[in-house]
Amino acid sequence: MPKLIFDIETVGEDFGSIDETTKFFLTNWLKKESLNEEEYDSALEDIISGLGFSPLTGEIVSLGILDSEKNQGGVYFQAPGKQIEDFVEDNIKFKQMSELEILNQFWQIAEKYDEFISFNGRGFDAPFIMIRSAILGIKSTKDLMSNRYLERQKFGVIHVDLMDQLSFYGAVRKKGNLHLWSRAFNIPSPKVGGTTGDEVAKLFSEKKFLDIARYNVRDLRATKELYERWFKYLKF
């Protein structure tokens, strides 16, 4: 059965351009719970830097896919203000698109697959993709959020979230991020290239769009290798 690995990178809205009512609902608790101005400023910074983690205040700027058997795929990324020609690098096609086009492309490709692989895809990527698609008026072609437990995924879509599987649905005390799991299994970490998910917003503001796209691809590669280890040694 063909398997599709997927991963996204996101950024939040510009806080300064958000309307006052929305700002109120995002921050009204700060003054009540902050003990001083320094604590308030720190909490406000956390809110601003976290806008990209919600599909209500963020958007997808890069989405990568990788066919685990063919070892080829694509990364579709935003690059506002630039015109970047399509190119292929290490069996991955790089293509500049708007968020709307990115999501349409993803669902068209996803329609051909019945098995999906992610790392923390249920906790972040899949709901973000599905909600952003709905907001932009796009119908999801696959339900990536049904049947969390693999033994119940006998019909319809199979979604292997490696964070769930490697932590035995939370039984492992420290779930760990992709870097820690990659390190433990001696897999090249996507973070070693000098980029982390927390830096995506900064890179986007600096118009380093290809840096984001290539980081997205490194996530895909690490997820693929981690899946292969899980499948060989831990899947029953």
MIDOSE-1310 file (N, C-alpha, C; in nm, 2 decimals, decimal comma, always signed):
residues 236
mpkl	+0,08/-0,12/+0,00/+0,00/+0,00/+0,00/+0,09/+0,13/+0,00; +0,07/+0,22/-0,09/+0,15/+0,34/-0,10/+0,12/+0,43/+0,03; +0,23/+0,48/+0,08/+0,22/+0,56/+0,21/+0,28/+0,70/+0,18; +0,21/+0,80/+0,24/+0,25/+0,94/+0,22/+0,28/+1,00/+0,35
ifdi	+0,41/+1,05/+0,36/+0,46/+1,12/+0,47/+0,43/+1,27/+0,45; +0,38/+1,34/+0,55/+0,35/+1,48/+0,54/+0,40/+1,56/+0,66; +0,42/+1,69/+0,63/+0,47/+1,78/+0,74/+0,45/+1,92/+0,70; +0,42/+2,01/+0,79/+0,39/+2,15/+0,76/+0,48/+2,24/+0,84
etvg	+0,50/+2,36/+0,79/+0,56/+2,47/+0,86/+0,46/+2,59/+0,86; +0,45/+2,66/+0,97/+0,35/+2,76/+0,98/+0,40/+2,89/+1,04; +0,33/+3,00/+1,02/+0,37/+3,13/+1,08/+0,24/+3,19/+1,13; +0,25/+3,28/+1,23/+0,13/+3,35/+1,28/+0,11/+3,48/+1,21
edfg	-0,01/+3,54/+1,24/-0,04/+3,67/+1,19/+0,05/+3,78/+1,25; +0,06/+3,89/+1,19/+0,13/+4,01/+1,25/+0,04/+4,06/+1,36; +0,09/+4,05/+1,48/+0,01/+4,09/+1,60/-0,04/+4,23/+1,59; +0,05/+4,32/+1,53/+0,01/+4,46/+1,52/-0,11/+4,49/+1,43
side	-0,13/+4,40/+1,34/-0,24/+4,42/+1,24/-0,37/+4,35/+1,29; -0,37/+4,28/+1,40/-0,49/+4,21/+1,45/-0,59/+4,31/+1,51; -0,71/+4,30/+1,49/-0,81/+4,39/+1,54/-0,81/+4,39/+1,70; -0,86/+4,49/+1,76/-0,86/+4,51/+1,90/-0,94/+4,41/+1,98
ttkf	-1,05/+4,37/+1,92/-1,14/+4,27/+1,99/-1,07/+4,13/+2,00; -1,00/+4,09/+1,89/-0,92/+3,97/+1,89/-0,81/+3,98/+1,99; -0,74/+4,09/+1,99/-0,63/+4,11/+2,08/-0,68/+4,09/+2,23; -0,80/+4,15/+2,25/-0,85/+4,14/+2,39/-0,87/+3,99/+2,43
fltn	-0,93/+3,92/+2,34/-0,96/+3,77/+2,37/-0,83/+3,69/+2,38; -0,72/+3,74/+2,32/-0,60/+3,67/+2,32/-0,52/+3,70/+2,45; -0,54/+3,82/+2,50/-0,45/+3,87/+2,61/-0,52/+3,92/+2,73; -0,66/+3,91/+2,74/-0,73/+3,98/+2,86/-0,69/+3,92/+2,99
wlkk	-0,64/+3,79/+2,99/-0,60/+3,73/+3,12/-0,46/+3,77/+3,17; -0,38/+3,83/+3,08/-0,25/+3,86/+3,12/-0,23/+3,95/+3,24; -0,30/+4,06/+3,24/-0,29/+4,15/+3,36/-0,33/+4,09/+3,49; -0,43/+4,00/+3,48/-0,48/+3,94/+3,60/-0,38/+3,84/+3,66
esln	-0,31/+3,77/+3,57/-0,22/+3,66/+3,62/-0,07/+3,70/+3,62; -0,04/+3,81/+3,57/+0,10/+3,86/+3,57/+0,13/+3,93/+3,70; +0,24/+3,90/+3,76/+0,27/+3,96/+3,89/+0,34/+4,10/+3,88; +0,41/+4,12/+3,76/+0,47/+4,24/+3,74/+0,48/+4,27/+3,58
eeey	+0,54/+4,38/+3,55/+0,55/+4,42/+3,41/+0,64/+4,32/+3,33; +0,74/+4,28/+3,39/+0,84/+4,19/+3,32/+0,77/+4,06/+3,29; +0,69/+4,01/+3,38/+0,61/+3,88/+3,36/+0,51/+3,90/+3,25; +0,45/+4,02/+3,26/+0,34/+4,05/+3,15/+0,41/+4,05/+3,01
dsal	+0,52/+4,12/+3,00/+0,59/+4,13/+2,87/+0,63/+3,99/+2,82; +0,68/+3,91/+2,91/+0,72/+3,77/+2,87/+0,60/+3,69/+2,83; +0,49/+3,70/+2,90/+0,37/+3,62/+2,86/+0,31/+3,67/+2,73; +0,32/+3,80/+2,71/+0,27/+3,86/+2,58/+0,36/+3,81/+2,46
edii	+0,49/+3,81/+2,48/+0,58/+3,76/+2,38/+0,55/+3,61/+2,35; +0,51/+3,53/+2,45/+0,48/+3,39/+2,43/+0,35/+3,38/+2,34; +0,26/+3,47/+2,37/+0,13/+3,47/+2,29/+0,16/+3,51/+2,14; +0,24/+3,61/+2,12/+0,27/+3,66/+1,99/+0,35/+3,55/+1,91
sglg	+0,45/+3,49/+1,98/+0,53/+3,39/+1,91/+0,45/+3,26/+1,89; +0,34/+3,24/+1,96/+0,26/+3,12/+1,95/+0,14/+3,13/+1,85; +0,13/+3,24/+1,79/+0,01/+3,26/+1,69/+0,02/+3,16/+1,58; +0,14/+3,12/+1,54/+0,15/+3,03/+1,43/+0,11/+2,89/+1,46
fspl	+0,09/+2,86/+1,59/+0,05/+2,72/+1,62/-0,10/+2,69/+1,62; -0,18/+2,79/+1,59/-0,32/+2,78/+1,58/-0,37/+2,81/+1,44; -0,45/+2,73/+1,38/-0,51/+2,76/+1,25/-0,60/+2,88/+1,25; -0,64/+2,93/+1,37/-0,72/+3,05/+1,38/-0,64/+3,18/+1,37
tgei	-0,51/+3,17/+1,40/-0,43/+3,29/+1,39/-0,30/+3,27/+1,31; -0,29/+3,16/+1,24/-0,17/+3,13/+1,17/-0,21/+3,07/+1,03; -0,10/+3,05/+0,95/-0,12/+2,99/+0,82/-0,01/+2,90/+0,78; -0,03/+2,82/+0,68/+0,07/+2,73/+0,63/+0,16/+2,80/+0,53
vslg	+0,29/+2,80/+0,55/+0,38/+2,86/+0,46/+0,47/+2,75/+0,38; +0,46/+2,63/+0,43/+0,53/+2,52/+0,36/+0,47/+2,39/+0,40; +0,45/+2,31/+0,30/+0,39/+2,18/+0,32/+0,47/+2,08/+0,23; +0,52/+1,98/+0,30/+0,60/+1,88/+0,23/+0,54/+1,74/+0,23
ilds	+0,55/+1,67/+0,12/+0,50/+1,53/+0,11/+0,61/+1,44/+0,06; +0,61/+1,32/+0,10/+0,71/+1,22/+0,05/+0,65/+1,08/+0,04; +0,65/+1,03/-0,08/+0,61/+0,89/-0,09/+0,72/+0,80/-0,04; +0,68/+0,72/+0,07/+0,78/+0,64/+0,14/+0,84/+0,53/+0,06
eknq	+0,77/+0,48/-0,04/+0,82/+0,37/-0,12/+0,90/+0,42/-0,24; +0,85/+0,53/-0,31/+0,92/+0,58/-0,42/+1,04/+0,67/-0,38; +1,03/+0,72/-0,25/+1,13/+0,81/-0,20/+1,14/+0,94/-0,28; +1,02/+0,99/-0,32/+1,02/+1,12/-0,40/+0,89/+1,19/-0,36
ggvy	+0,89/+1,32/-0,37/+0,78/+1,40/-0,33/+0,79/+1,54/-0,37; +0,73/+1,63/-0,29/+0,73/+1,77/-0,32/+0,72/+1,85/-0,20; +0,77/+1,98/-0,21/+0,75/+2,08/-0,10/+0,69/+2,20/-0,17; +0,57/+2,24/-0,12/+0,50/+2,35/-0,17/+0,50/+2,47/-0,07
fqap	+0,55/+2,58/-0,11/+0,59/+2,69/-0,01/+0,55/+2,82/-0,06; +0,52/+2,91/+0,03/+0,49/+3,05/+0,00/+0,62/+3,13/-0,01; +0,62/+3,23/-0,10/+0,73/+3,32/-0,11/+0,68/+3,45/-0,16; +0,60/+3,52/-0,08/+0,54/+3,65/-0,12/+0,65/+3,75/-0,16
gkqi	+0,62/+3,82/-0,27/+0,71/+3,92/-0,32/+0,83/+3,86/-0,40; +0,83/+3,73/-0,42/+0,94/+3,67/-0,50/+0,88/+3,58/-0,61; +0,96/+3,55/-0,71/+0,92/+3,46/-0,81/+1,02/+3,36/-0,82; +1,00/+3,24/-0,76/+1,10/+3,13/-0,76/+1,05/+3,02/-0,86
edfv	+1,14/+2,99/-0,96/+1,10/+2,89/-1,05/+1,10/+2,75/-0,99; +1,02/+2,66/-1,04/+1,02/+2,52/-0,99/+1,15/+2,46/-1,01; +1,19/+2,37/-0,92/+1,32/+2,30/-0,94/+1,31/+2,17/-0,86; +1,39/+2,07/-0,89/+1,40/+1,94/-0,83/+1,53/+1,93/-0,76
edni	+1,52/+1,88/-0,63/+1,65/+1,86/-0,55/+1,63/+1,74/-0,47; +1,72/+1,64/-0,50/+1,72/+1,51/-0,43/+1,58/+1,45/-0,43; +1,52/+1,44/-0,55/+1,39/+1,37/-0,57/+1,27/+1,45/-0,51; +1,29/+1,57/-0,47/+1,19/+1,65/-0,42/+1,16/+1,77/-0,51
kfkq	+1,04/+1,79/-0,55/+1,01/+1,91/-0,64/+0,97/+2,03/-0,55; +1,04/+2,14/-0,57/+1,01/+2,26/-0,50/+0,92/+2,35/-0,58; +0,81/+2,39/-0,53/+0,72/+2,47/-0,61/+0,66/+2,58/-0,52; +0,67/+2,70/-0,57/+0,61/+2,82/-0,50/+0,46/+2,82/-0,52
msel	+0,38/+2,84/-0,42/+0,24/+2,85/-0,43/+0,18/+2,94/-0,32; +0,06/+2,98/-0,33/-0,02/+3,05/-0,22/-0,06/+2,94/-0,13; -0,11/+2,98/-0,01/-0,16/+2,88/+0,08/-0,28/+2,80/+0,02; -0,37/+2,87/-0,04/-0,48/+2,81/-0,11/-0,44/+2,70/-0,21
eiln	-0,34/+2,74/-0,29/-0,29/+2,64/-0,39/-0,22/+2,52/-0,32; -0,14/+2,55/-0,21/-0,08/+2,45/-0,14/-0,18/+2,34/-0,09; -0,28/+2,39/-0,03/-0,38/+2,30/+0,03/-0,46/+2,22/-0,08; -0,49/+2,29/-0,19/-0,56/+2,22/-0,30/-0,46/+2,11/-0,36
qfwq	-0,34/+2,14/-0,37/-0,24/+2,04/-0,42/-0,23/+1,92/-0,32; -0,22/+1,95/-0,20/-0,21/+1,84/-0,10/-0,33/+1,75/-0,11; -0,45/+1,80/-0,11/-0,57/+1,71/-0,11/-0,58/+1,64/-0,24; -0,54/+1,69/-0,35/-0,54/+1,62/-0,48/-0,45/+1,50/-0,47
iaek	-0,33/+1,52/-0,41/-0,23/+1,41/-0,40/-0,28/+1,31/-0,29; -0,33/+1,36/-0,18/-0,38/+1,27/-0,07/-0,49/+1,18/-0,11; -0,56/+1,22/-0,21/-0,68/+1,14/-0,26/-0,63/+1,00/-0,31; -0,50/+1,00/-0,35/-0,45/+0,87/-0,41/-0,39/+0,78/-0,31
ydef	-0,39/+0,82/-0,18/-0,33/+0,74/-0,07/-0,44/+0,70/+0,03; -0,41/+0,59/+0,10/-0,50/+0,54/+0,21/-0,42/+0,53/+0,34; -0,29/+0,55/+0,33/-0,20/+0,54/+0,45/-0,11/+0,67/+0,46; -0,11/+0,73/+0,57/-0,04/+0,85/+0,60/+0,05/+0,84/+0,72
isfn	+0,17/+0,91/+0,71/+0,27/+0,90/+0,82/+0,31/+1,04/+0,86; +0,31/+1,06/+0,99/+0,35/+1,19/+1,04/+0,42/+1,18/+1,17; +0,48/+1,29/+1,22/+0,53/+1,29/+1,36/+0,45/+1,40/+1,43; +0,37/+1,36/+1,52/+0,28/+1,46/+1,59/+0,18/+1,51/+1,49
grgf	+0,14/+1,44/+1,39/+0,05/+1,48/+1,29/-0,09/+1,50/+1,35; -0,13/+1,42/+1,44/-0,26/+1,43/+1,50/-0,27/+1,55/+1,60; -0,15/+1,58/+1,66/-0,15/+1,69/+1,76/-0,13/+1,82/+1,69; -0,09/+1,83/+1,57/-0,06/+1,96/+1,50/-0,10/+1,96/+1,35
dapf	-0,02/+1,89/+1,27/-0,03/+1,90/+1,13/-0,17/+1,88/+1,07; -0,22/+1,76/+1,10/-0,35/+1,72/+1,04/-0,46/+1,82/+1,08; -0,49/+1,85/+1,21/-0,60/+1,94/+1,23/-0,57/+2,08/+1,18; -0,44/+2,12/+1,17/-0,41/+2,25/+1,11/-0,45/+2,25/+0,97
imir	-0,41/+2,15/+0,90/-0,43/+2,14/+0,75/-0,59/+2,14/+0,73; -0,66/+2,06/+0,80/-0,80/+2,04/+0,78/-0,88/+2,17/+0,81; -0,84/+2,24/+0,92/-0,91/+2,36/+0,96/-0,88/+2,48/+0,86; -0,75/+2,49/+0,82/-0,71/+2,59/+0,73/-0,78/+2,57/+0,59
sail	-0,79/+2,44/+0,55/-0,86/+2,41/+0,43/-1,01/+2,46/+0,44; -1,07/+2,43/+0,55/-1,21/+2,47/+0,56/-1,23/+2,62/+0,56; -1,14/+2,69/+0,63/-1,14/+2,83/+0,63/-1,13/+2,89/+0,49; -1,05/+2,83/+0,41/-1,02/+2,87/+0,27/-1,12/+2,81/+0,17
giks	-1,22/+2,74/+0,22/-1,33/+2,69/+0,14/-1,29/+2,56/+0,06; -1,20/+2,48/+0,12/-1,15/+2,36/+0,05/-1,20/+2,24/+0,13; -1,25/+2,14/+0,06/-1,30/+2,02/+0,12/-1,19/+1,92/+0,13; -1,16/+1,87/+0,26/-1,06/+1,77/+0,28/-1,11/+1,64/+0,20
tkdl	-1,01/+1,57/+0,14/-1,05/+1,45/+0,06/-1,02/+1,33/+0,15; -0,95/+1,34/+0,26/-0,93/+1,23/+0,35/-0,95/+1,28/+0,49; -1,00/+1,19/+0,58/-1,02/+1,22/+0,72/-0,89/+1,18/+0,79; -0,80/+1,27/+0,82/-0,67/+1,24/+0,88/-0,68/+1,23/+1,03
msnr	-0,80/+1,26/+1,09/-0,81/+1,26/+1,23/-0,90/+1,15/+1,29; -0,95/+1,06/+1,21/-1,03/+0,95/+1,27/-0,95/+0,84/+1,32; -1,01/+0,76/+1,41/-0,95/+0,64/+1,46/-0,80/+0,65/+1,50; -0,78/+0,72/+1,61/-0,65/+0,74/+1,66/-0,57/+0,61/+1,68
yler	-0,63/+0,51/+1,73/-0,57/+0,38/+1,77/-0,55/+0,29/+1,65; -0,43/+0,25/+1,62/-0,41/+0,17/+1,49/-0,49/+0,05/+1,48; -0,51/-0,02/+1,60/-0,59/-0,14/+1,59/-0,73/-0,12/+1,54; -0,78/+0,00/+1,55/-0,91/+0,03/+1,50/-0,92/+0,09/+1,36
qkfg	-0,80/+0,10/+1,30/-0,79/+0,16/+1,17/-0,80/+0,05/+1,06; -0,90/-0,03/+1,07/-0,92/-0,14/+0,98/-0,99/-0,10/+0,85; -1,06/+0,01/+0,86/-1,14/+0,06/+0,74/-1,11/+0,20/+0,72; -1,10/+0,24/+0,59/-1,07/+0,38/+0,56/-0,93/+0,42/+0,57
vihv	-0,90/+0,54/+0,62/-0,77/+0,60/+0,62/-0,69/+0,54/+0,74; -0,56/+0,51/+0,71/-0,47/+0,47/+0,82/-0,38/+0,59/+0,84; -0,36/+0,64/+0,96/-0,27/+0,75/+0,99/-0,18/+0,71/+1,10; -0,06/+0,69/+1,07/+0,04/+0,65/+1,17/+0,11/+0,77/+1,22
dlmd	+0,07/+0,82/+1,34/+0,14/+0,93/+1,40/+0,25/+0,87/+1,49; +0,38/+0,89/+1,45/+0,49/+0,83/+1,52/+0,51/+0,88/+1,66; +0,46/+1,00/+1,69/+0,47/+1,04/+1,83/+0,38/+0,95/+1,92; +0,26/+0,92/+1,87/+0,17/+0,83/+1,94/+0,23/+0,69/+1,95
qlsf	+0,28/+0,64/+1,84/+0,33/+0,50/+1,84/+0,46/+0,48/+1,92; +0,55/+0,57/+1,91/+0,68/+0,56/+1,98/+0,66/+0,59/+2,13; +0,56/+0,66/+2,17/+0,54/+0,69/+2,31/+0,43/+0,60/+2,37; +0,38/+0,50/+2,28/+0,27/+0,41/+2,32/+0,15/+0,49/+2,38
ygav	+0,11/+0,59/+2,29/+0,00/+0,68/+2,33/+0,02/+0,75/+2,46; +0,14/+0,79/+2,49/+0,16/+0,87/+2,61/+0,22/+0,79/+2,72; +0,23/+0,66/+2,71/+0,28/+0,58/+2,82/+0,43/+0,61/+2,85; +0,51/+0,64/+2,75/+0,64/+0,69/+2,77/+0,64/+0,82/+2,84
rkkg	+0,71/+0,84/+2,95/+0,70/+0,96/+3,03/+0,73/+1,08/+2,96; +0,84/+1,08/+2,88/+0,88/+1,20/+2,80/+0,85/+1,16/+2,66; +0,76/+1,23/+2,60/+0,72/+1,20/+2,46/+0,84/+1,23/+2,36; +0,91/+1,34/+2,38/+1,02/+1,38/+2,30/+0,98/+1,43/+2,17
nlhl	+1,06/+1,53/+2,11/+1,03/+1,58/+1,98/+1,10/+1,50/+1,87; +1,09/+1,55/+1,75/+1,15/+1,47/+1,64/+1,30/+1,47/+1,65; +1,36/+1,58/+1,70/+1,51/+1,58/+1,71/+1,55/+1,47/+1,81; +1,48/+1,46/+1,93/+1,53/+1,37/+2,03/+1,51/+1,22/+1,98
wsra	+1,40/+1,19/+1,91/+1,38/+1,06/+1,86/+1,48/+1,03/+1,75; +1,51/+1,12/+1,67/+1,61/+1,10/+1,56/+1,75/+1,08/+1,62; +1,78/+1,16/+1,72/+1,91/+1,14/+1,79/+1,92/+1,00/+1,86; +1,82/+0,96/+1,92/+1,82/+0,83/+1,99/+1,84/+0,71/+1,89
fnip	+1,78/+0,73/+1,77/+1,79/+0,62/+1,67/+1,90/+0,64/+1,57; +1,99/+0,74/+1,61/+2,11/+0,77/+1,52/+2,06/+0,81/+1,38; +1,96/+0,89/+1,37/+1,91/+0,94/+1,24/+1,95/+1,09/+1,23; +1,99/+1,13/+1,12/+2,03/+1,28/+1,10/+1,91/+1,36/+1,14
spkv	+1,93/+1,45/+1,23/+1,82/+1,53/+1,28/+1,79/+1,65/+1,19; +1,66/+1,68/+1,16/+1,64/+1,80/+1,08/+1,68/+1,93/+1,14; +1,70/+1,93/+1,27/+1,73/+2,05/+1,34/+1,88/+2,08/+1,33; +1,96/+1,98/+1,30/+2,11/+2,00/+1,29/+2,15/+2,10/+1,18
ggtt	+2,06/+2,11/+1,08/+2,09/+2,20/+0,97/+2,08/+2,35/+1,01; +2,06/+2,38/+1,14/+2,06/+2,52/+1,18/+1,92/+2,58/+1,19; +1,82/+2,50/+1,17/+1,68/+2,56/+1,17/+1,60/+2,48/+1,26; +1,51/+2,54/+1,33/+1,41/+2,47/+1,41/+1,27/+2,53/+1,38
gdev	+1,17/+2,47/+1,42/+1,03/+2,51/+1,40/+1,01/+2,65/+1,46; +1,07/+2,68/+1,57/+1,06/+2,81/+1,63/+1,11/+2,93/+1,55; +1,20/+2,89/+1,46/+1,27/+3,00/+1,38/+1,20/+3,02/+1,25; +1,10/+2,95/+1,22/+1,03/+2,96/+1,08/+0,98/+3,10/+1,06
aklf	+0,91/+3,16/+1,17/+0,85/+3,29/+1,15/+0,96/+3,40/+1,12; +1,07/+3,38/+1,19/+1,18/+3,48/+1,17/+1,24/+3,46/+1,02; +1,26/+3,34/+0,98/+1,30/+3,32/+0,84/+1,21/+3,37/+0,74; +1,08/+3,35/+0,77/+0,97/+3,40/+0,68/+0,98/+3,55/+0,67
sekk	+0,99/+3,62/+0,78/+1,00/+3,77/+0,78/+1,13/+3,82/+0,71; +1,23/+3,73/+0,71/+1,36/+3,77/+0,64/+1,36/+3,72/+0,49; +1,24/+3,67/+0,45/+1,22/+3,62/+0,31/+1,32/+3,51/+0,27; +1,35/+3,43/+0,37/+1,44/+3,31/+0,35/+1,35/+3,19/+0,33
fldi	+1,27/+3,20/+0,22/+1,17/+3,10/+0,20/+1,22/+2,96/+0,16; +1,33/+2,95/+0,09/+1,39/+2,82/+0,06/+1,45/+2,76/+0,18; +1,50/+2,84/+0,27/+1,55/+2,78/+0,40/+1,44/+2,70/+0,47; +1,32/+2,76/+0,47/+1,21/+2,70/+0,53/+1,17/+2,57/+0,46
aryn	+1,16/+2,58/+0,33/+1,12/+2,46/+0,24/+1,22/+2,35/+0,26; +1,35/+2,38/+0,27/+1,45/+2,27/+0,28/+1,45/+2,21/+0,43; +1,42/+2,30/+0,52/+1,40/+2,24/+0,66/+1,28/+2,15/+0,66; +1,17/+2,19/+0,59/+1,05/+2,10/+0,58/+1,09/+1,97/+0,52
vrdl	+1,17/+1,97/+0,42/+1,22/+1,84/+0,36/+1,30/+1,76/+0,46; +1,38/+1,82/+0,54/+1,46/+1,74/+0,63/+1,37/+1,68/+0,74; +1,26/+1,74/+0,77/+1,16/+1,68/+0,86/+1,11/+1,56/+0,80; +1,07/+1,57/+0,67/+1,02/+1,45/+0,60/+1,12/+1,33/+0,60
ratk	+1,24/+1,36/+0,57/+1,34/+1,26/+0,56/+1,36/+1,19/+0,70; +1,37/+1,27/+0,80/+1,38/+1,21/+0,94/+1,26/+1,13/+0,97; +1,14/+1,18/+0,94/+1,02/+1,10/+0,97/+1,02/+0,97/+0,90; +1,06/+0,97/+0,77/+1,07/+0,85/+0,69/+1,16/+0,74/+0,76
elye	+1,28/+0,78/+0,80/+1,37/+0,69/+0,86/+1,32/+0,64/+1,00; +1,26/+0,73/+1,07/+1,20/+0,69/+1,20/+1,09/+0,59/+1,18; +1,01/+0,62/+1,08/+0,90/+0,52/+1,05/+0,95/+0,38/+1,02; +1,06/+0,38/+0,94/+1,12/+0,25/+0,91/+1,17/+0,17/+1,03
rwfk	+1,23/+0,25/+1,12/+1,28/+0,18/+1,25/+1,16/+0,13/+1,33; +1,05/+0,21/+1,34/+0,93/+0,17/+1,42/+0,87/+0,05/+1,35; +0,86/+0,05/+1,22/+0,79/-0,06/+1,15/+0,87/-0,19/+1,17; +1,00/-0,18/+1,16/+1,09/-0,30/+1,17/+1,09/-0,35/+1,31
ylkf	+1,10/-0,27/+1,41/+1,13/-0,32/+1,55/+1,01/-0,31/+1,65; +0,91/-0,23/+1,62/+0,81/-0,20/+1,72/+0,67/-0,23/+1,67; +0,64/-0,24/+1,54/+0,51/-0,27/+1,49/+0,47/-0,41/+1,51; +0,35/-0,44/+1,56/+0,31/-0,58/+1,58/+0,18/-0,60/+1,49
